Amino acid sequence: MPALRKKASAKESTKEVDRLLSAVGLKHGTRKTRTPKARAAQQSAEKAAAKSKSAAKPRLTAAATVLRAPLFEQASEVVRHGFSLRPGGKTSVYGKPSLNLGFTPSDSKTNVASNRKVFLGLVAGKRSGGKSPELLCLQQIHSDLIHIFKKKPKAGKPLSGDGFITNVPGVMLAIQTADCIPVLLADPKRKVVAAFHAGWRGTVKRIVEKGVGRMCLEFGCDPADILAAIGPGIHACCYAVGDEVINEFGSQFTYSKELFTEVHDLDPIKEKYPLLFLTARAPGHSNLGPQTHLDLVEANRRQLLDAGIPAENIWASELCTSCHTDLLFSHRAEQGFTGRMMSAIGIVTSRR
């Protein structure tokens, strides 16, 4: 239904422009911005991509739930993990009741604390006896700063950084996101886990690649034993970037060109009335034309491979935050007024 409404809205907008121009005696030009064959091919590709995304989308329920990586489920005796989804929870300021897990200005601390308790219970699972694990968060700053915990940290103000690693049972490392890429790592053999917040700045600073190195250095991990899960984030379909980002990646990665694609504007009004959108700027200096999109998921997958993790040990969610705002929070798609998701991982406390 949303796709049908969007298509109908585009047709209505075009008709309205037709009406306004005809009122002053103007007609649209006959120049084609794309051939019918090219347009049909692109539309076919878009339908296939939409069908693929729809098939990967979890079923919505009113109750709070979490997304899990199949690879980690195989090591559930050692590792607990989960990626939060939007539905459920105490928060109503962002529309339907949602599981906002970030202390945003628009939500109450009471709601968030309640939501975090629900999330922690879902991730840790029901236990007979013993304490619930403690949820550890960072003051995220879009950096490559990684903290190592070889003993349980003291309670207090969260540390600044965007990654942490531990071998301490009874704690859950949690990353907050609303478009950026969350990456969880686990070495079940040595009982070591890690969590990373990879926006474009952290990604270009190789935070995930450095994180694998720190796991090996500090805990003797072997990349061949490490499992990796890349959680929901904004995908290449929706992540348009500017020259600053393109240049930063180009200066750091020999394969940077493989991470970017050009996406053409499919606005029907611009296609029908191209002359209305002409600009006096010199070619190459206008905002019109194709946009450049970055594939952050692939960028982080490449770093995991470069760090020595086998391809079969890497799982990546197919869910794009911007495409699925009914299921996930998206800072970009919702113009900044949105909640935060959490991705958490921890070592299971051995029972006695």
N, C-alpha and C positions, 0 to 999 in steps of 0.2 A: 504493500500500500504506500509506504513513503516514497518509493521510486515513481509510482504512478502520479502521486501528488506533485512531485518535483517536476515531472514531465509536463503535467497539465499547467503548472505555474509558469514554466518557461514559455509554453504556447500562448498563454494569456498575456504575458509581458510583451511578447513579440507582436501580438495583435494590437496591443495598446500603442506601441510605437508606430505601427502601420497607420492606426487611426489618426495619431497626432501629425504625422508627416503628410498624410493625404489631405488633411485639413488646410495645409498651407501649399498644396499643389506639388509636393515632392513624392518621388517614388524611390524604392530601393534599387541599388545598382544590380547589374547582372554578373559582376565579377565573382568567381568562386574562390573561396579561400582554401578549399580542399576539394579534390575530385570526389564524385559520388562513391567510387570504388574505395578510395582511401578512407572516407567517412564510414562506409559500411564495415571495413576491416577493423577500424578502431572501435566502433560500437560493438562488434562481435567479440573483440578482446575484452572490452569492459564487462560485457554480460558474463563471459566465462570467469573473469576474476571475481565478480560479484557472487556467482554461483558457488565458487570455491570457498569464499569467505563465509557464505551462509551455511555451508556444510560443516565448517569448522566451529561454528558458533555454539556455545553451550546452551542448553535449554534454560529459559528464564523461569525463576520461581520467586514467590514473594519473600521467602526466607533467605537470610544471609547464607552465602556459600563461598567456597574457594575453588580456584583452578589449581590442578596439580600436574606436574610433569611426570609422564609415564616412567622415565628413567629413574627418577628419585623414588617412585613407588616401589621399585624393585629392591631398594635399600631402606625400606621403611622401618626395619628393626633397629637401624642405626640412626637414621636421619628423619626428621619431621620438617615439612615445608608446606608452603601454600602461597598463592597469589590471590589477593582479595578481589571480589567483584562488587559492583555497585549496588545491586538490589538488597533490600533488607536493612536492618539497623534502625537507629533512633532519629537520624537526621532527616528533616523534611524541607529545609531551606533550599535545596537544589532540585526540588520537584518531588517525585515519589519518594517514599521512605528509602533512605540509602545508607550504606555503610561507609560514611566518611570517617577516615582514620587519621586525618591531619587536623591540627589545631588551627583552623582557618579563622579569619576575623568574623565570618558570617555565622559560624556554628558555635554552639555552647560547649564549654569544656566538659560539662556533665554528659552531653550526648556522645562526644568523642571518646571519653573514658569508658562509657558503656559499650560503644561500638568496638573498642580495642579489646575489651574483655571477651566479647563474642568472637571476635576474630582469633584471639589467642586460643580460645577453647576449640575452635574449628581446626586450627593448625596443629596444636599439640595433641588433640584427640582426648577421649575420656580415659582417665587413669584411676585405678583403684588404689587410693592412698597416695601419699607423697604430695609435694608442693607442685603448683603449676609453674611452668618456666617463666622467667622474667623477660619482658619485651625490652630490647635495647635498641635505641634509635640514635641517629647522628643529626647534628645541625648541618644539613647538606649545603655545600657551597660551590658546586660544579667544579671540583678540583680532581687531582689524582692522589689526594692524601688518604692513606690507608692505615688503620689502627690495628694492632695485634693484641689480642687478649689471651694470655696464658693462665690467667686466673680471673675470677669473677670481678668485674670493675666495681668500684665503690659508687653508691648512689649519689647523684648530684646533677649538675648542669650537663647536658649532652655535649660530647666532644664534637668539634668541627671536622668535617671530612666527608668523603663519599664512598668509603669502603672499609670493611672490617672483617677480620679473620679470627677464629677461635677454635680451640679444642676442648673448651669447658662445657660440660653438660649442664642442663638446667637454665640455659639462656637462649633466647631467640633473637637473632640478628635481623633487624627490619629496615627496609628501604622504602621511602615514600615516593610515589610518582603520580603524574597525571598527564603524561606524554613521553617523558624520558624512559629509557630502557633499563629495567631492573635485571640484574644478572646474579643468579645464585649458583654457587659451586659447592661440591661435596666430595671428599675423599673418604668413602666408607671404610676402607682398609685401615687408615690411620685416624679415623674419627675426627676429621677436621672439616669445618664448613666456613663459607665466606659469602658475603653479600655486597653488591656494588651498584651504585647509582651512576648510570652512563647516559648523560645528556650529550649533546654534540661536543661541548667543551671537555667533559671527562673522557669521551671517546677519542678525541683527537690527541689527548694527553696519554692515551693507552692505559687507562686505569685498570681495565680487565686483564690485559696482557701482563702488566706489572703485578697485579694481584696473584696471578698464577705463579709468577716468580717468587713472590713473598711466601706463598704456601710451601713451595719447595725449599726455600732457604730457611724458614723459621721452623717448619714441622717435618721436613724430610719427605714431603709428598712427591710422588711420581706423576707427571702429567697424564701418563697412560691410565692411571687409576682414577682420575678426577672426572666426575660427572658435572655437566653444565646445563643450566636451564635459563633461557632468555625469555622473560615474561612479556605480557602485553605492553605495548608502547605504540607510539605513532609510527606508521609504516611509510614506505616510499610513496605510496599513492596519495598521501596527504601532507607530506613534509616538504614544502617549498622553502628553499633557503637562498640567501644572497651571496654576493661575491666574497664577503669576509669568510664565511664557512667554507666555500669552495677553495679559496686560497689556502686556508689553514690546513685542510685535508691534503691538498696538493703538495704542501711543503713537508708532510710527514709520511705519506704512504705512496709507494711506487704504483700501487693498484688503485689509487684514489679515483681515477676516471671510471672504474668499474662500479663505483658506489653511487654515481650520479646518473640521472636520466632526465631527458627533456620531456615536459608534459605540456601539450598545447591547450590553450583555453577553448572550451567547448561552448561558450556563451552563445546562444542562438541569435541574440540581437547583434552581437559583434560580427557574426558570420553573415547576417543578412544586410547589415548596414556598416560595412568596413570603413567608409569615408567619415562616419561620425567619430571614429576613434583615432583619426590621424593626429600626429603630434608634430610640433615644430622642431623637436629635438633631432640631432643628427642620428643616423642609424647606429644602433648599438648602445645608445644612451637613453632609450625610452623604456618605460615599464611594460610596454605592450610586447606581445610575442610570447614564445614558450617560456615556461618557468622551469627552473632547475630543482629537482627533488633529490633528497638524500635518503639512502637506505641505511638507517642506523642499525637495524637488526643485522644486516649482512656485515656492516663494519665491525660489529662486536664479535660476530661469528668468525670472521677472518682473524681477529686478534686471538681468539681461543685456539684456532688451528695453528697459528704461528707460535703460540706458547707450548705446543706439543700435545694438546688434547685431541684424541682421535675424533674424526667426524661423527662416528657412530655413538660417541659419548655426549653429543651436543643436541639438545632439544630446543626448539624455538616456537613460541606461540604464534599462531597465524592471526590473532586478533589485533586489529588496529584500533587504538583508543579513539581516534577522530571519527572512524567509521561507525563505531558502536557505542555511542554515548548513552544508550539505554542500558548497557551492560558495564561500561567503564567510564571513568572520569577523564575528560580531555581539556586541558588548559587552553589549547589553541582553538578547538572547535567551539568551546563555550566562552570564548573571549575573557578568560581569566576567572570567571565566576563559577567555580566548581570545587569539588572536594578532592581528597587524596586517597589513593589506594596504597596498600602495603604488600610487600613481598618479603616473606620471613622464612628463616631456616635455622635449625638448631640440632644439636646432638641429643639423642634420647638418653634420659637418665636411667641407668641400669637399676632394675628392681632387685630388692633383696628379700 
